[in-house]
């Protein structure tokens, strides 16, 4: 089985800074589910929208779980100090 990965850039805000849009995340997750769901893939997500974007991580995490909860999800938190 060949090993490969796909990178998806989910646009969740229009402007830099605290401009996160939960509705944009919902739309992006729906498209990800439609195109890649059920393929036995591993999905990696940063704390998307919760840092500079100003989004509430608990709401974001809940949305990921609701829309992709039956998929193999890994949340990646970047530690810039290392």
Residue pairs with C-beta under 8 A, 6 or more apart in sequence:
6 36
8 28
8 32
10 24
10 25
10 28
10 29
10 32
10 48
11 24
11 28
12 20
12 21
12 24
12 25
12 28
12 48
12 49
12 53
12 55
13 19
13 20
13 21
13 24
13 49
13 53
14 21
16 52
17 52
17 53
17 54
18 52
18 53
18 54
19 53
19 54
20 49
20 50
20 53
20 54
20 55
20 60
22 49
22 55
22 59
22 60
22 63
25 48
25 49
25 55
25 60
25 63
26 63
26 67
29 63
29 64
29 67
29 68
30 67
32 43
32 68
33 67
33 68
33 71
36 43
37 68
37 70
37 71
40 72
41 71
41 72
42 72
42 74
43 68
43 71
43 72
43 73
43 74
44 73
44 74
44 75
44 76
45 64
45 73
45 74
45 75
45 76
46 75
46 76
46 77
46 78
47 57
47 60
47 75
47 76
47 77
47 78
48 55
48 60
49 55
49 60
50 56
50 57
50 60
61 75
64 73
65 73
